[in-house]
Amino acid sequence: MSIRHGLLALLERGPRYGSQLRTEFESRTGSTWPLNVGQVYTTLNRLERDGMVAQDGEDSAGHALYAITDSGREELRTWFEKPVDRTSPARDELAIKLAMAVGAPGVDIRDVIQSQRRHTVKAMQDYTRLKAQALVAVESGTAHERDDVAWLLVLEQLIFQTEAEARWLDHCESRLIRLSAKTTTAGPASDEAPAATPGPAPRSAPASAPTSAAASAPAPAQRGAEAAPPVAGAR
């Protein structure tokens, strides 16, 4: 998340002070990524150092106002035009957790997956409920419609993320089941096959001797791995 560029976007609408920027940032994003005032002022100081904002007097309450500069507008324009870089993805705690859980002693990775799936589905339901509320606010045409639309877009992105995470968790569990079944079927591998011990040559049975065949029960069919049912998408 780029706090730097988010603040520049808000300052393009006019001079603002620190706590005002924090409030508007959280209103626009639905407090999905909450900020503290210290974080805002630290970022403003760096932007001022880089010549992208400048102090612009005070308001009637004595709050120091900040305004965007031409350099800041150019930086903001470049940010809007440039795609978000995916070549160096941010570290994902869930992916790292599952990667480390594979083969970890005393850890049942399927329990980890199922616990996360319950949390993910609950989050998806919460986001869907909030989306319904945001849609009502947008359709009502309130004074803060722009913030409501922005929050709606953020919510829909969160819903798509949780849907994808739920499908990925189903895939992980299905793959682990298949790998487990494959390992069980193959059995432990040995480095060398034991040498066969030669035995006496078999004697032919007399022609008059009756032959008997031992009745053997058919081997039970091996159960195929079944993937966990997909989680219904929340829309």
C-alpha positions, 0 to 999 in steps of 0.5 A: 500500500502506498500511503505516500501516493494516497496522501498526494491524491487527497492533497490534490483536492486542496490543502489539508492537515495531518489528522484530516488526511488520516480521516479522509484516507480511512473514509475512502478505504473503509478503514481497511488499512488504518493509519495513525497520525504519526505515520501521516506526519512522517510521510508528509515530512518526507514528501516535503523533503522531496519537494512534493508538498509544501506547508501552506499556512494554517487553518482557523484552528491553527492546524498546519496545512500542506499543499501538493506542488507541481512535482507532487502532481507529476509524481501522482500522475506517474503513479496513476499511469504506471501498472502495479508491479507484480514481479516482486510480490509482497510476502504472503503470510498464509503462503509462507505458513503452509510452505513451512507446515509441509513436513513440520513435525507435530503439525497436521497441515490439513488442520491448518488449511481447514482452520484458515478456510473457516476464517476465510469464509467468515471474512467473505461473508462479512465483506459481502454484508458490508458490500450490501450496505455500501451499495445502499449508500451509493444508490441513496446519493448521499453527500459522501457518494464518492467515498462510498463508491471508493469503499465499494471498490475496495470491498469488491477487491477484498471479496475477490481475494477471499474467494481466490484464497478459498479456492486455493485452500481447496486446491492445496488440500486436494493436492495433499490428499493425492500426494498422500495416496500416491506415497501410500500406494508406492510404498517405501523405496529401497536402495537395492533389491534383495538377491533371489535365493535359488530353490529346488526345481518344481516337480511336475504333478502326476497326471492323475493328481487332482488340482485345486485352486485357492479361492482368493478374495478380490483386492478392495478398490483403492479410493481415489482422492477427492477434492474438497467441495469448492466454496460458493463465491460470495457476490 
